[in-house]
Amino acid sequence: MVRPLSSVRARTTLGATAVVAGALIVAGLAVVLLLRSSLGDQADLKAEVTARDVASQIAAGARYGGLDLPDGEDHPVQVVGEDGRLLAASDELEAIEGTGFPGVRPAPSPAATDDDDDDDDDDDDPGRGEVADRDPDFSTGTATVDGRTAQYRFAAVEVTTPRDETVTVYAGGDLSPARDAVGTATRAMLVGFPLVLAVVAVVTWRVTRRALRPVEAVRAELAEITAAGDLGRRVPVPDSEDEIARLATTTNETLTRLQESAARQRGFVADASHELRSPIASLRTQLEVAAAHPELLDVDGLVEDTVRLQHLAADLLLLARLDAGDGAPRQAVALGRLLRDEVAHRAAGDRIPVRLSIEAEPHVTGVPRQLTRLVGNLLDNAGRHADTIVRLSLSEEAGTAVVRVADDGPGVPPADRERIFERFVRLDDARSRDEGGAGLGLAIARDLAAAHGGSLAAGEAPGGGALFELRLPAT
């Protein structure tokens, strides 16, 4: 059973929706806070403008009872003396909180006295007939005007009358428009955000389904290929030229390699069976003849066929290991010493002498027995085709160890210089199997070179004949 969130579509949709939801929440909070701050600043500005307007009238000498006060509902105003007396207030102002002076009706002015001790000279007070130029003090409170109570921002501005009396003008800026705007924006977001998230989820779901449709097509085709075992089929490649198209292309390349590998394995098995059939049939024939006529037993022939069969089995086993990725431990190998030992070991038994030339002493990383087998196969091939001499040389070029094996035989035609490295290939079909071998020596040599990170190529020797050049990374 498939879990609801086990599909890429579901996880992508959920992730995209969650990210958008987080972004919308952060953006919504930012908008609300900025809107509230902006509208609050506007209320402060309106309150300050109203307070300074009234203060300007007082500084000009207007009487408190004759002040031109604004509409109390929008901008409630009260004028308070230094002793806390309420000198003037807006019409219809019934109650006020937040200014520190809850009174709403002006009190009669006290009689003037000559007691200068009651005068509080404050250096911070504005000059006679002037309005304080410093920033006003702001506070938040409520006011009741004509039975309606609302929240206001109050600005306090000091002013000194021409009679040298300092009073404070409190004017309010209504916060109701700000609260209404913030509330409207909040409600709009609460309604709009779920709709936006729903649209994001639906669009993401559909877009993801469309984007993953080629992946499902690839999966379905691979499932059919696996079920049918037909490596000749290929998965569809979309025209989008994106990651999915590259995935499909890589999948087809993998299928091609698998098809080639399977065909190679089938051909290998067929060729191996064919090669094994001959020595086994020869052994059986000789044994049957020996059983019927002991005096005709050819012991040397039996031994020769058995040795050939043993070598063929060893070659097949080595190829199988190389195909499977032989994990034999590797070490630093002195290539010059390896060549000297191989030439010395073969000196007594070789039909054609080997002339060794060593110009450098590079080291390579590899499996010594496999490198010995590689060089041995090249020398066996050269000795089989040479007329008088086989030349073996070692040099180092730009960090690469170069081994060259040349003979003075007929050489290899250019058209066959790659085909000779295929398994069970013999260029001289008329040559007997005993003389020509099974056609695995050069194939094994190239596979061993590739396994050591190198290359093996055939060419023409300077004096005629075949030249095999082995390149291995030096350490």
Summary of the structure (lengths in Angstrom):
residues: 475
radius of gyration: 51.6
end to end distance: 55.0
largest distance: 164.6
contacts: 1367
relative contact order: 0.07
helix: 51%
strand: 19%
